[in-house]
């Protein structure tokens, strides 16, 4: 397991620089097997040195490519695979270990995405207005091509929206795609309120 100060979502790319000896050993073990490890969010504490408090929902990271640096450090590019639930944390030996199992999404009724996409458009408009007011040049947001599968679609939206790690974790931990869309909608409501306050 690799606790991080950020949330990895399924389908998301994760670049990592691995320099701590314990995590270098973890990478060596992963490369000798299936190239997979679990990533969870650190609730409190630091990525370096241990002693952190970790969440119990995470994502499998698959190592896509890597470079072994002089001195034993690694640069990795990983891809988020399926979601996992940690059932039991084990003693670090020497890196974090846990008993975990895949946690597939529940099957849920389809949910209307138009309100969520409208909120995304409003955030883009408000962000551009705020950026111009501060003398900057607004960035253009990429157009979304939504997959047909509701689970993939909900994770793509979670990856594409400007969310805090707390909201990204809430999206990851949502039982199914409809619940995930509701979490995202609530998060965007909070962001819209914040942007409007900043524009006052």
C-alpha positions as CSV (number, residue, x, y, z in Angstrom):
1,X,0.0,0.0,0.0
2,X,1.1,3.5,-0.8
3,X,-0.6,6.2,1.3
4,X,-0.6,9.6,-0.5
5,X,-1.7,13.1,0.2
6,X,-3.9,12.9,-2.9
7,X,-6.7,10.7,-4.2
8,X,-6.1,8.4,-7.1
9,X,-9.3,7.7,-9.1
10,X,-9.9,4.7,-11.4
11,X,-8.7,5.6,-14.9
12,X,-6.4,8.4,-13.7
13,X,-2.7,8.7,-14.4
14,X,-0.4,8.9,-11.4
15,X,3.2,10.0,-11.7
16,X,5.3,9.2,-8.7
17,X,8.9,9.8,-7.5
18,X,9.8,7.1,-5.1
19,X,12.8,7.9,-2.9
20,X,12.1,6.5,0.6
21,X,14.0,3.2,1.1
22,X,10.8,1.4,2.3
23,X,8.8,2.4,-0.8
24,X,11.8,1.6,-3.1
25,X,11.5,-2.0,-1.6
26,X,7.8,-1.9,-2.3
27,X,8.3,-1.0,-5.9
28,X,11.0,-3.7,-6.3
29,X,8.5,-6.2,-5.1
30,X,5.7,-4.9,-7.3
31,X,8.0,-5.0,-10.4
32,X,8.9,-8.6,-9.5
33,X,5.2,-9.6,-9.5
34,X,2.2,-7.9,-11.2
35,X,3.2,-4.3,-11.0
36,X,0.2,-3.4,-8.8
37,X,-0.1,-1.7,-5.4
38,X,-2.9,0.1,-3.5
39,X,-3.1,3.8,-3.1
40,X,-5.1,5.4,-0.3
41,X,-5.5,9.0,0.9
42,X,-3.7,10.2,4.1
43,X,-6.3,11.8,6.3
44,X,-3.7,13.1,8.8
45,X,0.1,13.1,8.8
46,X,2.8,13.1,6.1
47,X,3.7,10.9,3.1
48,X,7.3,10.7,4.4
49,X,8.3,9.0,7.6
50,X,5.2,7.1,8.6
51,X,2.8,7.7,11.5
52,X,0.0,8.8,9.2
53,X,-3.7,8.1,9.5
54,X,-5.1,6.5,6.3
55,X,-8.5,6.1,4.7
56,X,-9.9,2.7,4.1
57,X,-11.1,3.2,0.5
58,X,-8.5,3.4,-2.3
59,X,-7.5,2.4,-5.8
60,X,-5.2,-0.1,-7.3
61,X,-2.3,1.6,-9.2
62,X,-0.9,-0.4,-12.1
63,X,2.7,0.6,-13.0
64,X,2.7,1.5,-16.7
65,X,6.4,2.5,-17.0
66,X,9.3,3.3,-14.8
67,X,12.8,4.6,-14.7
68,X,15.3,3.4,-12.1
69,X,17.5,6.4,-11.1
70,X,21.1,6.4,-9.8
71,X,21.0,5.6,-6.1
72,X,17.9,3.4,-6.3
73,X,15.2,6.0,-6.7
74,X,12.3,5.3,-9.1
75,X,10.2,7.5,-11.3
76,X,6.9,5.8,-12.0
77,X,3.9,6.4,-14.2
78,X,0.9,4.5,-13.0
79,X,-2.7,4.1,-14.0
80,X,-5.6,3.9,-11.5
81,X,-7.4,0.5,-11.9
82,X,-10.3,-0.8,-9.8
83,X,-11.4,0.6,-6.4
84,X,-10.6,-1.4,-3.3
85,X,-11.8,-1.4,0.3
86,X,-9.2,-2.0,3.1
87,X,-10.5,-4.6,5.5
88,X,-7.5,-4.7,7.9
89,X,-4.2,-2.8,8.1
90,X,-1.2,-4.9,8.9
91,X,2.0,-3.7,10.6
92,X,4.4,-1.9,8.2
93,X,7.0,-4.4,7.1
94,X,8.8,-2.2,6.2
95,X,6.2,-0.4,3.9
96,X,2.5,-0.2,4.6
97,X,0.6,-3.5,4.1
98,X,-3.1,-4.2,4.2
99,X,-5.7,-6.9,3.5
100,X,-7.9,-5.4,0.8
101,X,-10.5,-6.5,-1.6
102,X,-12.0,-5.1,-4.8
103,X,-15.1,-2.9,-4.2
104,X,-17.1,-2.8,-7.4
105,X,-19.8,-0.1,-7.8
106,X,-23.4,-1.0,-7.0
107,X,-25.8,-1.1,-9.9
108,X,-28.0,2.0,-9.6
109,X,-30.7,3.7,-11.8
110,X,-29.5,6.2,-14.4
111,X,-29.3,9.8,-13.2
112,X,-29.7,13.0,-15.2
113,X,-26.3,14.5,-15.9
114,X,-27.6,17.8,-17.3
115,X,-27.7,19.7,-14.0
116,X,-24.1,18.6,-13.2
117,X,-22.8,19.6,-16.6
118,X,-24.7,23.0,-16.3
119,X,-22.9,23.6,-13.0
120,X,-19.5,22.7,-14.7
121,X,-20.3,25.3,-17.3
122,X,-21.2,27.9,-14.7
123,X,-17.9,27.2,-12.8
124,X,-16.0,27.7,-16.1
125,X,-17.8,31.0,-16.6
126,X,-17.3,32.3,-13.1
127,X,-13.6,31.2,-13.0
128,X,-13.0,33.0,-16.3
129,X,-14.6,36.1,-14.9
130,X,-12.5,35.9,-11.7
131,X,-9.3,35.3,-13.7
132,X,-9.9,38.4,-15.9
133,X,-10.7,40.5,-12.9
134,X,-7.3,39.5,-11.5
135,X,-5.6,40.4,-14.7
136,X,-5.0,36.9,-16.0
137,X,-6.1,35.0,-19.2
138,X,-8.8,32.5,-18.7
139,X,-8.0,28.9,-19.7
140,X,-10.3,27.0,-21.9
141,X,-11.7,23.8,-20.4
142,X,-11.6,20.6,-22.5
143,X,-14.8,19.3,-23.9
144,X,-16.0,16.1,-22.3
145,X,-16.6,12.9,-24.2
146,X,-18.7,10.8,-21.8
147,X,-18.5,7.0,-21.9
148,X,-21.6,4.9,-22.2
149,X,-21.0,2.9,-19.1
150,X,-22.4,4.7,-16.1
151,X,-19.5,3.8,-13.7
152,X,-16.8,4.9,-16.2
153,X,-18.8,8.0,-16.9
154,X,-19.1,8.9,-13.2
155,X,-15.4,8.5,-12.7
156,X,-14.5,10.5,-15.8
157,X,-16.6,13.4,-14.4
158,X,-14.9,13.1,-11.0
159,X,-11.5,13.3,-12.7
160,X,-12.5,16.2,-14.9
161,X,-14.1,18.5,-12.3
162,X,-12.1,21.0,-10.1
163,X,-12.6,19.2,-6.8
164,X,-10.7,19.2,-3.5
165,X,-9.2,15.9,-2.3
166,X,-11.9,15.6,0.3
167,X,-14.6,15.7,-2.5
168,X,-12.6,13.4,-4.7
169,X,-12.4,10.9,-1.8
170,X,-16.2,11.3,-1.3
171,X,-16.7,10.6,-5.0
172,X,-14.4,7.5,-4.8
173,X,-16.2,6.2,-1.7
174,X,-19.7,6.6,-3.2
175,X,-21.4,3.2,-3.4
176,X,-22.4,3.6,-7.1
177,X,-22.5,5.9,-10.1
178,X,-25.7,7.7,-9.2
179,X,-24.5,8.4,-5.7
180,X,-21.2,9.6,-7.2
181,X,-23.0,12.1,-9.4
182,X,-24.9,13.4,-6.4
183,X,-21.6,13.9,-4.5
184,X,-20.1,15.7,-7.5
185,X,-23.2,18.0,-7.8
186,X,-23.0,18.9,-4.1
187,X,-19.3,19.7,-4.4
188,X,-19.9,22.0,-7.4
189,X,-22.7,23.8,-5.6
190,X,-20.1,24.6,-2.8
191,X,-17.5,25.7,-5.4
192,X,-20.1,28.0,-7.2
193,X,-20.9,29.6,-3.9
194,X,-17.2,30.2,-3.2
195,X,-16.6,31.8,-6.7
196,X,-19.6,34.0,-6.4
197,X,-18.4,35.2,-3.0
198,X,-15.0,36.0,-4.4
199,X,-16.6,38.0,-7.2
200,X,-18.6,40.2,-4.8
